[in-house]
Amino acid sequence: MALQLDMNIHGAPIPAMYAKVVNVSGNKNRVVADLFYYASAAVSNANGSAIYTEQHTFVPSVVDGSDNFIKQAYGAIKVLPAFSGASDV
Protein backbone atom coordinates (compact mmCIF):
# COMPACT_ATOMS: atom_id res chain seq x y z
CA MET A 1 0.00 0.00 0.00
CA ALA A 2 1.27 3.46 -0.91
CA LEU A 3 0.23 6.74 -2.49
CA GLN A 4 1.36 8.37 -5.72
CA LEU A 5 1.16 12.11 -6.22
CA ASP A 6 2.84 15.08 -7.81
CA MET A 7 4.87 17.00 -5.24
CA ASN A 8 6.76 20.24 -4.97
CA ILE A 9 9.61 19.90 -2.48
CA HIS A 10 11.69 22.97 -1.69
CA GLY A 11 10.54 24.57 -4.94
CA ALA A 12 11.38 21.58 -7.13
CA PRO A 13 8.46 19.81 -8.84
CA ILE A 14 8.62 16.02 -8.63
CA PRO A 15 5.95 14.20 -10.65
CA ALA A 16 4.53 10.82 -9.61
CA MET A 17 6.20 10.74 -6.21
CA TYR A 18 5.77 7.46 -4.30
CA ALA A 19 4.73 8.02 -0.67
CA LYS A 20 4.78 5.13 1.78
CA VAL A 21 4.01 4.80 5.50
CA VAL A 22 7.12 3.07 6.85
CA ASN A 23 6.41 3.16 10.57
CA VAL A 24 3.51 3.73 12.94
CA SER A 25 3.76 4.08 16.69
CA GLY A 26 1.41 5.10 19.42
CA ASN A 27 -1.59 3.95 21.36
CA LYS A 28 -5.37 4.24 21.41
CA ASN A 29 -5.13 7.99 22.05
CA ARG A 30 -2.59 9.02 19.42
CA VAL A 31 -0.69 7.41 16.55
CA VAL A 32 2.26 8.90 14.67
CA ALA A 33 2.84 7.70 11.10
CA ASP A 34 6.19 8.23 9.37
CA LEU A 35 5.61 8.95 5.68
CA PHE A 36 8.60 8.54 3.36
CA TYR A 37 8.68 9.92 -0.19
CA TYR A 38 10.59 8.13 -2.93
CA ALA A 39 11.23 8.95 -6.58
CA SER A 40 9.44 5.72 -7.53
CA ALA A 41 8.11 2.42 -6.22
CA ALA A 42 11.21 0.73 -7.64
CA VAL A 43 13.47 2.89 -5.47
CA SER A 44 11.39 2.07 -2.39
CA ASN A 45 11.30 -1.65 -3.16
CA ALA A 46 15.09 -1.67 -3.62
CA ASN A 47 15.49 -0.11 -0.14
CA GLY A 48 16.68 3.12 -1.73
CA SER A 49 16.85 6.43 0.07
CA ALA A 50 13.81 8.56 0.63
CA ILE A 51 13.82 12.04 -0.88
CA TYR A 52 11.73 13.52 1.89
CA THR A 53 10.08 12.39 5.14
CA GLU A 54 7.35 13.75 7.37
CA GLN A 55 5.19 12.65 10.27
CA HIS A 56 1.41 12.68 10.54
CA THR A 57 -0.53 12.29 13.78
CA PHE A 58 -4.08 11.02 14.16
CA VAL A 59 -6.45 9.54 16.72
CA PRO A 60 -7.09 5.91 15.75
CA SER A 61 -10.23 3.87 16.01
CA VAL A 62 -9.87 0.90 18.32
CA VAL A 63 -13.39 -0.50 18.12
CA ASP A 64 -13.77 -4.14 17.08
CA GLY A 65 -13.40 -4.53 13.34
CA SER A 66 -11.32 -1.37 12.86
CA ASP A 67 -8.56 -1.37 10.26
CA ASN A 68 -5.01 -1.74 11.56
CA PHE A 69 -3.08 1.45 12.35
CA ILE A 70 -1.23 1.41 9.01
CA LYS A 71 -4.47 1.39 7.00
CA GLN A 72 -5.89 4.04 9.31
CA ALA A 73 -2.77 6.15 8.76
CA TYR A 74 -3.32 6.13 5.00
CA GLY A 75 -6.96 7.07 5.54
CA ALA A 76 -5.99 9.98 7.79
CA ILE A 77 -3.34 11.20 5.34
CA LYS A 78 -5.56 10.96 2.25
CA VAL A 79 -8.11 13.44 3.66
CA LEU A 80 -5.46 16.17 3.99
CA PRO A 81 -5.64 18.88 1.28
CA ALA A 82 -2.06 18.19 0.11
CA PHE A 83 -3.12 14.64 -0.81
CA SER A 84 -6.36 15.45 -2.63
CA GLY A 85 -4.91 14.27 -5.96
CA ALA A 86 -3.12 11.21 -4.59
CA SER A 87 -3.76 7.77 -6.05
CA ASP A 88 -3.60 4.47 -4.20
CA VAL A 89 -0.85 2.27 -5.61
FIKOLZA-1660 file (N, C-alpha, C; in steps of 0.1 Angstrom, whole numbers, plus 5000, padded with zeros to 4 digits):
% residues 89
   i   px   py   pz ch aa at
   1 5008 4988 5000  A  M  N
   1 5000 5000 5000  A  M CA
   1 5009 5012 5000  A  M  C
   2 5005 5022 4992  A  A  N
   2 5013 5035 4991  A  A CA
   2 5004 5045 4983  A  A  C
   3 5009 5057 4982  A  L  N
   3 5002 5067 4975  A  L CA
   3 5012 5073 4964  A  L  C
   4 5006 5077 4953  A  Q  N
   4 5014 5084 4943  A  Q CA
   4 5008 5097 4940  A  Q  C
   5 5016 5108 4940  A  L  N
   5 5012 5121 4938  A  L CA
   5 5023 5130 4933  A  L  C
   6 5019 5141 4926  A  D  N
   6 5028 5151 4922  A  D CA
   6 5032 5160 4934  A  D  C
   7 5044 5162 4936  A  M  N
   7 5049 5170 4948  A  M CA
   7 5057 5182 4943  A  M  C
   8 5058 5191 4952  A  N  N
   8 5068 5202 4950  A  N CA
   8 5075 5203 4963  A  N  C
   9 5088 5199 4963  A  I  N
   9 5096 5199 4975  A  I CA
   9 5107 5209 4974  A  I  C
  10 5107 5219 4983  A  H  N
  10 5117 5230 4983  A  H CA
  10 5118 5237 4970  A  H  C
  11 5106 5239 4963  A  G  N
  11 5105 5246 4951  A  G CA
  11 5108 5237 4938  A  G  C
  12 5111 5225 4940  A  A  N
  12 5114 5216 4929  A  A CA
  12 5102 5207 4926  A  A  C
  13 5096 5207 4915  A  P  N
  13 5085 5198 4912  A  P CA
  13 5090 5184 4909  A  P  C
  14 5083 5174 4915  A  I  N
  14 5086 5160 4914  A  I CA
  14 5073 5153 4910  A  I  C
  15 5072 5149 4898  A  P  N
  15 5060 5142 4894  A  P CA
  15 5059 5127 4898  A  P  C
  16 5048 5122 4901  A  A  N
  16 5045 5108 4904  A  A CA
  16 5054 5103 4916  A  A  C
  17 5055 5111 4926  A  M  N
  17 5062 5107 4938  A  M CA
  17 5055 5096 4945  A  M  C
  18 5063 5086 4950  A  Y  N
  18 5058 5075 4957  A  Y CA
  18 5059 5077 4972  A  Y  C
  19 5048 5077 4979  A  A  N
  19 5047 5080 4993  A  A CA
  19 5043 5068 5001  A  A  C
  20 5050 5064 5011  A  K  N
  20 5048 5051 5018  A  K CA
  20 5049 5053 5033  A  K  C
  21 5039 5048 5040  A  V  N
  21 5040 5048 5055  A  V CA
  21 5050 5037 5059  A  V  C
  22 5061 5041 5065  A  V  N
  22 5071 5031 5068  A  V CA
  22 5071 5027 5083  A  V  C
  23 5064 5035 5091  A  N  N
  23 5064 5032 5106  A  N CA
  23 5052 5038 5112  A  N  C
  24 5046 5031 5121  A  V  N
  24 5035 5037 5129  A  V CA
  24 5038 5034 5144  A  V  C
  25 5036 5043 5153  A  S  N
  25 5038 5041 5167  A  S CA
  25 5027 5049 5175  A  S  C
  26 5024 5044 5186  A  G  N
  26 5014 5051 5194  A  G CA
  26 5005 5042 5202  A  G  C
  27 4994 5047 5205  A  N  N
  27 4984 5039 5214  A  N CA
  27 4970 5043 5210  A  N  C
  28 4960 5040 5218  A  K  N
  28 4946 5042 5214  A  K CA
  28 4943 5057 5214  A  K  C
  29 4951 5066 5220  A  N  N
  29 4949 5080 5220  A  N CA
  29 4955 5088 5209  A  N  C
  30 4966 5083 5204  A  R  N
  30 4974 5090 5194  A  R CA
  30 4984 5081 5187  A  R  C
  31 4984 5082 5174  A  V  N
  31 4993 5074 5165  A  V CA
  31 5001 5084 5157  A  V  C
  32 5014 5081 5156  A  V  N
  32 5023 5089 5147  A  V CA
  32 5027 5080 5135  A  V  C
  33 5025 5085 5123  A  A  N
  33 5028 5077 5111  A  A CA
  33 5040 5084 5104  A  A  C
  34 5051 5077 5101  A  D  N
  34 5062 5082 5094  A  D CA
  34 5059 5080 5079  A  D  C
  35 5059 5090 5071  A  L  N
  35 5056 5089 5057  A  L CA
  35 5069 5093 5049  A  L  C
  36 5074 5083 5041  A  F  N
  36 5086 5085 5034  A  F CA
  36 5082 5087 5019  A  F  C
  37 5089 5097 5012  A  Y  N
  37 5087 5099 4998  A  Y CA
  37 5099 5094 4990  A  Y  C
  38 5096 5087 4980  A  Y  N
  38 5106 5081 4971  A  Y CA
  38 5103 5086 4956  A  Y  C
  39 5114 5086 4948  A  A  N
  39 5112 5089 4934  A  A CA
  39 5103 5080 4927  A  A  C
  40 5103 5067 4931  A  S  N
  40 5094 5057 4925  A  S CA
  40 5093 5045 4934  A  S  C
  41 5083 5037 4930  A  A  N
  41 5081 5024 4938  A  A CA
  41 5093 5015 4937  A  A  C
  42 5100 5015 4925  A  A  N
  42 5112 5007 4924  A  A CA
  42 5123 5011 4933  A  A  C
  43 5125 5024 4936  A  V  N
  43 5135 5029 4945  A  V CA
  43 5131 5024 4959  A  V  C
  44 5118 5025 4963  A  S  N
  44 5114 5021 4976  A  S CA
  44 5116 5006 4978  A  S  C
  45 5112 4998 4968  A  N  N
  45 5113 4984 4968  A  N CA
  45 5127 4979 4969  A  N  C
  46 5137 4987 4964  A  A  N
  46 5151 4983 4964  A  A CA
  46 5158 4989 4976  A  A  C
  47 5150 4993 4986  A  N  N
  47 5155 4999 4999  A  N CA
  47 5164 5011 4996  A  N  C
  48 5160 5019 4986  A  G  N
  48 5167 5031 4983  A  G CA
  48 5164 5042 4993  A  G  C
  49 5170 5053 4991  A  S  N
  49 5169 5064 5001  A  S CA
  49 5156 5072 4997  A  S  C
  50 5150 5077 5008  A  A  N
  50 5138 5086 5006  A  A CA
  50 5143 5100 5003  A  A  C
  51 5135 5107 4995  A  I  N
  51 5138 5120 4991  A  I CA
  51 5134 5130 5002  A  I  C
  52 5123 5126 5009  A  Y  N
  52 5117 5135 5019  A  Y CA
  52 5110 5127 5029  A  Y  C
  53 5109 5131 5041  A  T  N
  53 5101 5124 5051  A  T CA
  53 5093 5134 5059  A  T  C
  54 5081 5129 5065  A  E  N
  54 5073 5137 5074  A  E CA
  54 5065 5128 5083  A  E  C
  55 5060 5134 5093  A  Q  N
  55 5052 5127 5103  A  Q CA
  55 5038 5132 5103  A  Q  C
  56 5028 5123 5104  A  H  N
  56 5014 5127 5105  A  H CA
  56 5009 5120 5118  A  H  C
  57 5001 5128 5125  A  T  N
  57 4995 5123 5138  A  T CA
  57 4980 5122 5136  A  T  C
  58 4974 5112 5142  A  F  N
  58 4959 5110 5142  A  F CA
  58 4955 5102 5154  A  F  C
  59 4942 5103 5157  A  V  N
  59 4935 5095 5167  A  V CA
  59 4929 5083 5161  A  V  C
  60 4934 5071 5164  A  P  N
  60 4929 5059 5157  A  P CA
  60 4916 5054 5163  A  P  C
  61 4909 5046 5155  A  S  N
  61 4898 5039 5160  A  S CA
  61 4902 5025 5166  A  S  C
  62 4897 5022 5177  A  V  N
  62 4901 5009 5183  A  V CA
  62 4889 5000 5186  A  V  C
  63 4878 5003 5180  A  V  N
  63 4866 4995 5181  A  V CA
  63 4868 4982 5174  A  V  C
  64 4861 4972 5178  A  D  N
  64 4862 4959 5171  A  D CA
  64 4859 4960 5156  A  D  C
  65 4868 4954 5148  A  G  N
  65 4866 4955 5133  A  G CA
  65 4873 4966 5127  A  G  C
  66 4880 4975 5134  A  S  N
  66 4887 4986 5129  A  S CA
  66 4899 4981 5120  A  S  C
  67 4902 4989 5110  A  D  N
  67 4914 4986 5103  A  D CA
  67 4927 4988 5112  A  D  C
  68 4938 4981 5108  A  N  N
  68 4950 4983 5116  A  N CA
  68 4955 4997 5115  A  N  C
  69 4964 5001 5123  A  F  N
  69 4969 5014 5124  A  F CA
  69 4976 5019 5110  A  F  C
  70 4982 5010 5103  A  I  N
  70 4988 5014 5090  A  I CA
  70 4977 5018 5080  A  I  C
  71 4966 5010 5079  A  K  N
  71 4955 5014 5070  A  K CA
  71 4949 5027 5075  A  K  C
  72 4947 5028 5088  A  Q  N
  72 4941 5040 5093  A  Q CA
  72 4950 5052 5090  A  Q  C
  73 4963 5051 5091  A  A  N
  73 4972 5062 5088  A  A CA
  73 4970 5066 5073  A  A  C
  74 4969 5057 5064  A  Y  N
  74 4967 5061 5050  A  Y CA
  74 4953 5069 5049  A  Y  C
  75 4943 5064 5056  A  G  N
  75 4930 5071 5055  A  G CA
  75 4931 5085 5061  A  G  C
  76 4939 5087 5072  A  A  N
  76 4940 5100 5078  A  A CA
  76 4948 5109 5069  A  A  C
  77 4958 5104 5062  A  I  N
  77 4967 5112 5053  A  I CA
  77 4959 5116 5041  A  I  C
  78 4951 5107 5035  A  K  N
  78 4944 5110 5023  A  K CA
  78 4934 5121 5023  A  K  C
  79 4929 5124 5035  A  V  N
  79 4919 5134 5037  A  V CA
  79 4925 5148 5038  A  V  C
  80 4939 5149 5039  A  L  N
  80 4945 5162 5040  A  L CA
  80 4946 5168 5026  A  L  C
  81 4944 5182 5026  A  P  N
  81 4944 5189 5013  A  P CA
  81 4956 5186 5004  A  P  C
  82 4967 5184 5009  A  A  N
  82 4979 5182 5001  A  A CA
  82 4979 5169 4994  A  A  C
  83 4970 5160 4998  A  F  N
  83 4969 5146 4992  A  F CA
  83 4956 5145 4984  A  F  C
  84 4949 5156 4981  A  S  N
  84 4936 5154 4974  A  S CA
  84 4938 5148 4960  A  S  C
  85 4949 5149 4954  A  G  N
  85 4951 5143 4940  A  G CA
  85 4959 5130 4941  A  G  C
  86 4961 5124 4953  A  A  N
  86 4969 5112 4954  A  A CA
  86 4961 5100 4950  A  A  C
  87 4968 5090 4944  A  S  N
  87 4962 5078 4939  A  S CA
  87 4968 5066 4948  A  S  C
  88 4959 5057 4951  A  D  N
  88 4964 5045 4958  A  D CA
  88 4972 5036 4948  A  D  C
  89 4983 5032 4952  A  V  N
  89 4992 5023 4944  A  V CA
  89 4997 5011 4952  A  V  C
% end
